[in-house]
């Protein structure tokens, strides 16, 4: 091999190993990615930043080799079918969805365009895919089992404050994801020797009245389940729980937003992981050949600031297990 050929080989190797250039598409073949969000753009800003960060790690940069098209239902699930049709009309190469209702809307709208679930409730139980290892459809991404997760939240809440006797779950009856959550919570409550109340709320306009009612009843703890109406309003829900002197638990982000306890998967990490699926699909892999993943780590957040406001103390054993302590 002469010197010129050797230098050419080194340059070619360096170009191939560069993440930005490895994902670079030929001029005129910029990938168009549609994002279907059930919530609001403002409430999902952190998740979208995590998605962009993940895409950049694989060499995808908006305006250079990808275009991101966003549609937001603003917590109105009935808008999802129309919004996904709008995205499809822009000739997207791939769809990213947040939540089970959005993924169902996308699945009903197309059987050919690849769909990546940034996050979804139990995708098998809700009929989105046939199995995790081989989805056998145009869908892949991340899912987790919300019934079991919420049951665990009740257990953590009872461990933190053993005197709890009448917990109540916040649930949105319009969200199909909520249907299996409540029976799982009821089973967990029965195992703990507790009755379980359910506050069915369809939007933020009902939050204040619900908390006032609970505060005037025998309810002494609150579980905030997953819902597109709740997540963007975690700060408001946490403030109402504090105002009405009710211990509460919800997602990891709920604890970070002021809730007493947060327990759940790291949503930002799941959004960054969505970029992996996008990369594989844009490079030719079929969604059916990419196993659907489940988070393997669940973070416990305890908010000492909120505990002090409520006049509560966490058991040392629970505090020692916390992944994040908010002072």
Beta strands, then each sheet from edge to edge (+ up, - down):
strand 1: 31-37
strand 2: 66-72
strand 3: 94-98
strand 4: 114-119
strand 5: 139-141
strand 6: 166-171
strand 7: 195-200
strand 8: 221-224
strand 9: 247-250
strand 10: 261-264
strand 11: 299-303
strand 12: 324-326
sheet 1: 2+ 1+ 3+ 4+ 5+
sheet 2: 7+ 6+ 8+ 9+ 10+ 11- 12-
end
